């Protein structure tokens, strides 16, 4: 006997943001989880822009979502879908539900609904609206605009089997006959989401747990159409380090703000993956590892806390782990995004030479840029008081003497160090007394990479030119 293997349909996840002008960090995490799960299972991730709010859904706002996802390296399968463009399909489904008897037309006015609620409250009954049109004789239907309501069950319970939240039960008497189509024929959000998810073949809905109650209402819509309900995974929202709702100060920003702070996309992916999902005690991992490990069973039930210190720490680890050419490419993309001048060929090769030293110390691209400023800016340097003082601490003649010693030597950090040490000793000065003005002459700063490394990276010609310029300016 041969057993037929069970047919497992491919996983289809989706990310369904409403365009608000930027990709919020919480949305980015939802997108990441949907992406990781699709990539882990060999399924697909779809992107649907929930652009039914016409005032907010500008092309720029949609582009900001694409841009954020692209920066994070989260690619979606196929074309992004516009929810707004599907309004006729949503209306069609609402009418199909009327034909099936699972939805009905309702002509109650706003005033009637309010009056119903008032009376219910006064009589101590729940103020859920019960439309008189639910069971009205169709012959009595007026020729006037109507809304379409779901004929929701009034007895029993609606159960959502959520992968993260477990079994969540609602008494049907607490759920009303929600509106599916408004009187102008436009679909409500609740209907649009269900129709779209169904038509897109979505098997797994991963989203914030602020949508959990919607899942109960959406389940009723699936049932009303006789459609399969997808697997739901409602992830707890991200909180601030103090446990309160995430505020701007605590990281509730768009992903572009993190890009501008100089975090690498791979560090962001790693950090966001750890906000609500775990793989043993692993904190640092690559995206390939995350894809191979990601599952829905290890999504956390408690809200994750956003912690800048942890992000920065992970970011430093990713910088150290990255290869130099990749970091250079990220740095160039960063400079372009910041509208800063592109690197020259010389700067590019100098940065590559400096990279092993830079990446040991930097935790963000901004810090790399700061430490590489001796490469990026050319003299005359804008010096602060400490730098000016350090440069003036030796007479220009001393610097000139040293410079002439340096003209015909092997240009390697260790040789340069020996020469400068010997020179300082011969002058009866401590090494620091010479090294510090030398550092300022080369970089314009009192804090930098090791002065001899800096000389090696700049090369003979540039180093000597910088020293000559200082001597000239000082004499
Ligand atoms: N558009 C909704 C939001 O941005 C998400 C809807 C969903 O994932 O079902 O919060």
Boltz pocket constraint, residues with backbone or C-beta under 6 A from the ligand:
constraints:
  - pocket:
      binder: B
      contacts: [[A, 16], [A, 17], [A, 18], [A, 50], [A, 193], [A, 206], [A, 207], [A, 211]]
      max_distance: 6.0
